[in-house]
């Protein structure tokens, strides 16, 4: 799971647990969420994943339809098919995974 490390909470000493000095005042750790913002974030992640997939389709068409021959063309096409397109697919997948995490967390908080 890509986002597992994002949810690690740093350990604090018992004496300062839940508080942090900011200037001359103490600030409490935020616990909770704005459910409307979480919903908007999940929707945005999904929309951006769709956009990334559309970008993959558009760029793949350009790569396939452009007349370009030679070593550099072959090298670029190979990198597009193995490296660049894969990285974009991973990005779309990560956005969808993040949406699922946000939606699940939002749903749990609504209860």
mmCIF file of the C-alpha atoms, coordinates in Angstrom:
data_MODEL
# 
_entry.id   MODEL 
# 
loop_
_atom_site.group_PDB 
_atom_site.id 
_atom_site.type_symbol 
_atom_site.label_atom_id 
_atom_site.label_alt_id 
_atom_site.label_comp_id 
_atom_site.label_asym_id 
_atom_site.label_entity_id 
_atom_site.label_seq_id 
_atom_site.pdbx_PDB_ins_code 
_atom_site.Cartn_x 
_atom_site.Cartn_y 
_atom_site.Cartn_z 
_atom_site.occupancy 
_atom_site.B_iso_or_equiv 
_atom_site.pdbx_formal_charge 
_atom_site.auth_seq_id 
_atom_site.auth_comp_id 
_atom_site.auth_asym_id 
_atom_site.auth_atom_id 
_atom_site.pdbx_PDB_model_num 
ATOM 1   C CA . UNK A 1 1   ? 0.000   0.000  0.000   1.00 0.00 ? 1   UNK A CA 1 
ATOM 2   C CA . UNK A 1 2   ? 1.518   3.300  -1.111  1.00 0.00 ? 2   UNK A CA 1 
ATOM 3   C CA . UNK A 1 3   ? 0.050   5.492  1.607   1.00 0.00 ? 3   UNK A CA 1 
ATOM 4   C CA . UNK A 1 4   ? 0.823   3.357  4.647   1.00 0.00 ? 4   UNK A CA 1 
ATOM 5   C CA . UNK A 1 5   ? 3.780   5.493  5.688   1.00 0.00 ? 5   UNK A CA 1 
ATOM 6   C CA . UNK A 1 6   ? 1.665   8.655  5.496   1.00 0.00 ? 6   UNK A CA 1 
ATOM 7   C CA . UNK A 1 7   ? -0.311  7.577  8.516   1.00 0.00 ? 7   UNK A CA 1 
ATOM 8   C CA . UNK A 1 8   ? 2.572   6.983  10.887  1.00 0.00 ? 8   UNK A CA 1 
ATOM 9   C CA . UNK A 1 9   ? 2.212   9.154  13.970  1.00 0.00 ? 9   UNK A CA 1 
ATOM 10  C CA . UNK A 1 10  ? 5.483   10.321 15.519  1.00 0.00 ? 10  UNK A CA 1 
ATOM 11  C CA . UNK A 1 11  ? 6.061   9.233  19.114  1.00 0.00 ? 11  UNK A CA 1 
ATOM 12  C CA . UNK A 1 12  ? 6.053   11.957 21.752  1.00 0.00 ? 12  UNK A CA 1 
ATOM 13  C CA . UNK A 1 13  ? 7.036   11.932 25.350  1.00 0.00 ? 13  UNK A CA 1 
ATOM 14  C CA . UNK A 1 14  ? 4.167   11.587 27.833  1.00 0.00 ? 14  UNK A CA 1 
ATOM 15  C CA . UNK A 1 15  ? 4.929   14.982 29.298  1.00 0.00 ? 15  UNK A CA 1 
ATOM 16  C CA . UNK A 1 16  ? 4.253   16.735 25.971  1.00 0.00 ? 16  UNK A CA 1 
ATOM 17  C CA . UNK A 1 17  ? 1.713   14.307 24.534  1.00 0.00 ? 17  UNK A CA 1 
ATOM 18  C CA . UNK A 1 18  ? -0.948  16.122 22.526  1.00 0.00 ? 18  UNK A CA 1 
ATOM 19  C CA . UNK A 1 19  ? 0.624   19.562 22.790  1.00 0.00 ? 19  UNK A CA 1 
ATOM 20  C CA . UNK A 1 20  ? 3.292   21.473 20.995  1.00 0.00 ? 20  UNK A CA 1 
ATOM 21  C CA . UNK A 1 21  ? 4.900   24.813 21.808  1.00 0.00 ? 21  UNK A CA 1 
ATOM 22  C CA . UNK A 1 22  ? 4.249   27.570 19.285  1.00 0.00 ? 22  UNK A CA 1 
ATOM 23  C CA . UNK A 1 23  ? 5.750   30.824 20.456  1.00 0.00 ? 23  UNK A CA 1 
ATOM 24  C CA . UNK A 1 24  ? 4.312   31.522 23.886  1.00 0.00 ? 24  UNK A CA 1 
ATOM 25  C CA . UNK A 1 25  ? 1.188   29.440 23.486  1.00 0.00 ? 25  UNK A CA 1 
ATOM 26  C CA . UNK A 1 26  ? 0.419   25.734 23.515  1.00 0.00 ? 26  UNK A CA 1 
ATOM 27  C CA . UNK A 1 27  ? -1.340  24.232 20.488  1.00 0.00 ? 27  UNK A CA 1 
ATOM 28  C CA . UNK A 1 28  ? -3.330  21.010 20.588  1.00 0.00 ? 28  UNK A CA 1 
ATOM 29  C CA . UNK A 1 29  ? -2.856  18.423 17.857  1.00 0.00 ? 29  UNK A CA 1 
ATOM 30  C CA . UNK A 1 30  ? -5.750  18.587 15.417  1.00 0.00 ? 30  UNK A CA 1 
ATOM 31  C CA . UNK A 1 31  ? -7.980  15.562 15.510  1.00 0.00 ? 31  UNK A CA 1 
ATOM 32  C CA . UNK A 1 32  ? -10.962 15.424 13.202  1.00 0.00 ? 32  UNK A CA 1 
ATOM 33  C CA . UNK A 1 33  ? -11.766 16.476 9.698   1.00 0.00 ? 33  UNK A CA 1 
ATOM 34  C CA . UNK A 1 34  ? -13.923 18.701 7.561   1.00 0.00 ? 34  UNK A CA 1 
ATOM 35  C CA . UNK A 1 35  ? -16.148 16.119 5.864   1.00 0.00 ? 35  UNK A CA 1 
ATOM 36  C CA . UNK A 1 36  ? -17.090 18.408 2.973   1.00 0.00 ? 36  UNK A CA 1 
ATOM 37  C CA . UNK A 1 37  ? -13.433 19.096 2.228   1.00 0.00 ? 37  UNK A CA 1 
ATOM 38  C CA . UNK A 1 38  ? -12.641 15.396 2.417   1.00 0.00 ? 38  UNK A CA 1 
ATOM 39  C CA . UNK A 1 39  ? -15.429 14.660 -0.071  1.00 0.00 ? 39  UNK A CA 1 
ATOM 40  C CA . UNK A 1 40  ? -14.130 17.362 -2.414  1.00 0.00 ? 40  UNK A CA 1 
ATOM 41  C CA . UNK A 1 41  ? -10.590 16.005 -2.123  1.00 0.00 ? 41  UNK A CA 1 
ATOM 42  C CA . UNK A 1 42  ? -11.711 12.468 -2.979  1.00 0.00 ? 42  UNK A CA 1 
ATOM 43  C CA . UNK A 1 43  ? -13.667 13.754 -5.967  1.00 0.00 ? 43  UNK A CA 1 
ATOM 44  C CA . UNK A 1 44  ? -10.672 15.783 -7.124  1.00 0.00 ? 44  UNK A CA 1 
ATOM 45  C CA . UNK A 1 45  ? -8.356  12.771 -6.841  1.00 0.00 ? 45  UNK A CA 1 
ATOM 46  C CA . UNK A 1 46  ? -10.740 10.751 -9.045  1.00 0.00 ? 46  UNK A CA 1 
ATOM 47  C CA . UNK A 1 47  ? -11.081 13.566 -11.589 1.00 0.00 ? 47  UNK A CA 1 
ATOM 48  C CA . UNK A 1 48  ? -7.315  13.969 -11.809 1.00 0.00 ? 48  UNK A CA 1 
ATOM 49  C CA . UNK A 1 49  ? -6.851  10.199 -12.223 1.00 0.00 ? 49  UNK A CA 1 
ATOM 50  C CA . UNK A 1 50  ? -9.247  10.358 -15.187 1.00 0.00 ? 50  UNK A CA 1 
ATOM 51  C CA . UNK A 1 51  ? -7.233  13.275 -16.604 1.00 0.00 ? 51  UNK A CA 1 
ATOM 52  C CA . UNK A 1 52  ? -3.958  11.366 -16.227 1.00 0.00 ? 52  UNK A CA 1 
ATOM 53  C CA . UNK A 1 53  ? -5.476  8.413  -18.092 1.00 0.00 ? 53  UNK A CA 1 
ATOM 54  C CA . UNK A 1 54  ? -6.683  10.753 -20.848 1.00 0.00 ? 54  UNK A CA 1 
ATOM 55  C CA . UNK A 1 55  ? -3.161  12.195 -21.050 1.00 0.00 ? 55  UNK A CA 1 
ATOM 56  C CA . UNK A 1 56  ? -1.748  8.687  -21.447 1.00 0.00 ? 56  UNK A CA 1 
ATOM 57  C CA . UNK A 1 57  ? -4.175  8.044  -24.326 1.00 0.00 ? 57  UNK A CA 1 
ATOM 58  C CA . UNK A 1 58  ? -3.373  11.346 -26.057 1.00 0.00 ? 58  UNK A CA 1 
ATOM 59  C CA . UNK A 1 59  ? 0.389   10.948 -25.738 1.00 0.00 ? 59  UNK A CA 1 
ATOM 60  C CA . UNK A 1 60  ? 0.310   7.309  -26.819 1.00 0.00 ? 60  UNK A CA 1 
ATOM 61  C CA . UNK A 1 61  ? -1.544  8.386  -29.969 1.00 0.00 ? 61  UNK A CA 1 
ATOM 62  C CA . UNK A 1 62  ? 1.083   11.041 -30.677 1.00 0.00 ? 62  UNK A CA 1 
ATOM 63  C CA . UNK A 1 63  ? 3.918   8.562  -30.170 1.00 0.00 ? 63  UNK A CA 1 
ATOM 64  C CA . UNK A 1 64  ? 2.255   5.954  -32.408 1.00 0.00 ? 64  UNK A CA 1 
ATOM 65  C CA . UNK A 1 65  ? 1.104   8.353  -35.142 1.00 0.00 ? 65  UNK A CA 1 
ATOM 66  C CA . UNK A 1 66  ? 4.240   10.477 -35.501 1.00 0.00 ? 66  UNK A CA 1 
ATOM 67  C CA . UNK A 1 67  ? 6.554   9.440  -38.296 1.00 0.00 ? 67  UNK A CA 1 
ATOM 68  C CA . UNK A 1 68  ? 9.930   9.267  -36.631 1.00 0.00 ? 68  UNK A CA 1 
ATOM 69  C CA . UNK A 1 69  ? 12.562  6.675  -37.389 1.00 0.00 ? 69  UNK A CA 1 
ATOM 70  C CA . UNK A 1 70  ? 16.001  5.847  -36.157 1.00 0.00 ? 70  UNK A CA 1 
ATOM 71  C CA . UNK A 1 71  ? 17.757  5.019  -32.930 1.00 0.00 ? 71  UNK A CA 1 
ATOM 72  C CA . UNK A 1 72  ? 16.385  7.991  -30.967 1.00 0.00 ? 72  UNK A CA 1 
ATOM 73  C CA . UNK A 1 73  ? 12.859  7.216  -32.080 1.00 0.00 ? 73  UNK A CA 1 
ATOM 74  C CA . UNK A 1 74  ? 13.190  3.580  -31.060 1.00 0.00 ? 74  UNK A CA 1 
ATOM 75  C CA . UNK A 1 75  ? 14.785  4.530  -27.745 1.00 0.00 ? 75  UNK A CA 1 
ATOM 76  C CA . UNK A 1 76  ? 12.070  7.059  -26.947 1.00 0.00 ? 76  UNK A CA 1 
ATOM 77  C CA . UNK A 1 77  ? 9.238   4.719  -27.926 1.00 0.00 ? 77  UNK A CA 1 
ATOM 78  C CA . UNK A 1 78  ? 10.733  1.970  -25.780 1.00 0.00 ? 78  UNK A CA 1 
ATOM 79  C CA . UNK A 1 79  ? 11.048  4.335  -22.813 1.00 0.00 ? 79  UNK A CA 1 
ATOM 80  C CA . UNK A 1 80  ? 7.514   5.636  -23.387 1.00 0.00 ? 80  UNK A CA 1 
ATOM 81  C CA . UNK A 1 81  ? 6.079   2.116  -23.360 1.00 0.00 ? 81  UNK A CA 1 
ATOM 82  C CA . UNK A 1 82  ? 8.101   0.815  -20.418 1.00 0.00 ? 82  UNK A CA 1 
ATOM 83  C CA . UNK A 1 83  ? 8.933   3.796  -18.231 1.00 0.00 ? 83  UNK A CA 1 
ATOM 84  C CA . UNK A 1 84  ? 6.957   6.976  -18.893 1.00 0.00 ? 84  UNK A CA 1 
ATOM 85  C CA . UNK A 1 85  ? 3.537   5.460  -19.529 1.00 0.00 ? 85  UNK A CA 1 
ATOM 86  C CA . UNK A 1 86  ? 4.012   3.156  -16.536 1.00 0.00 ? 86  UNK A CA 1 
ATOM 87  C CA . UNK A 1 87  ? 4.840   6.110  -14.277 1.00 0.00 ? 87  UNK A CA 1 
ATOM 88  C CA . UNK A 1 88  ? 1.664   7.895  -15.363 1.00 0.00 ? 88  UNK A CA 1 
ATOM 89  C CA . UNK A 1 89  ? -0.389  4.741  -14.796 1.00 0.00 ? 89  UNK A CA 1 
ATOM 90  C CA . UNK A 1 90  ? 1.131   4.485  -11.313 1.00 0.00 ? 90  UNK A CA 1 
ATOM 91  C CA . UNK A 1 91  ? 0.146   8.097  -10.660 1.00 0.00 ? 91  UNK A CA 1 
ATOM 92  C CA . UNK A 1 92  ? -3.468  7.432  -11.711 1.00 0.00 ? 92  UNK A CA 1 
ATOM 93  C CA . UNK A 1 93  ? -3.530  4.346  -9.493  1.00 0.00 ? 93  UNK A CA 1 
ATOM 94  C CA . UNK A 1 94  ? -2.073  6.245  -6.541  1.00 0.00 ? 94  UNK A CA 1 
ATOM 95  C CA . UNK A 1 95  ? -4.705  8.966  -6.916  1.00 0.00 ? 95  UNK A CA 1 
ATOM 96  C CA . UNK A 1 96  ? -7.456  6.350  -6.913  1.00 0.00 ? 96  UNK A CA 1 
ATOM 97  C CA . UNK A 1 97  ? -5.923  4.647  -3.887  1.00 0.00 ? 97  UNK A CA 1 
ATOM 98  C CA . UNK A 1 98  ? -5.767  7.996  -2.097  1.00 0.00 ? 98  UNK A CA 1 
ATOM 99  C CA . UNK A 1 99  ? -9.427  8.603  -2.982  1.00 0.00 ? 99  UNK A CA 1 
ATOM 100 C CA . UNK A 1 100 ? -10.360 5.256  -1.446  1.00 0.00 ? 100 UNK A CA 1 
ATOM 101 C CA . UNK A 1 101 ? -8.428  6.079  1.742   1.00 0.00 ? 101 UNK A CA 1 
ATOM 102 C CA . UNK A 1 102 ? -10.063 9.508  2.005   1.00 0.00 ? 102 UNK A CA 1 
ATOM 103 C CA . UNK A 1 103 ? -13.556 8.129  1.276   1.00 0.00 ? 103 UNK A CA 1 
ATOM 104 C CA . UNK A 1 104 ? -13.172 5.337  3.822   1.00 0.00 ? 104 UNK A CA 1 
ATOM 105 C CA . UNK A 1 105 ? -11.879 7.709  6.468   1.00 0.00 ? 105 UNK A CA 1 
ATOM 106 C CA . UNK A 1 106 ? -14.679 10.172 5.719   1.00 0.00 ? 106 UNK A CA 1 
ATOM 107 C CA . UNK A 1 107 ? -17.285 7.418  5.940   1.00 0.00 ? 107 UNK A CA 1 
ATOM 108 C CA . UNK A 1 108 ? -15.896 6.236  9.277   1.00 0.00 ? 108 UNK A CA 1 
ATOM 109 C CA . UNK A 1 109 ? -16.039 9.770  10.665  1.00 0.00 ? 109 UNK A CA 1 
ATOM 110 C CA . UNK A 1 110 ? -19.682 10.209 9.643   1.00 0.00 ? 110 UNK A CA 1 
ATOM 111 C CA . UNK A 1 111 ? -20.767 7.398  11.972  1.00 0.00 ? 111 UNK A CA 1 
# 
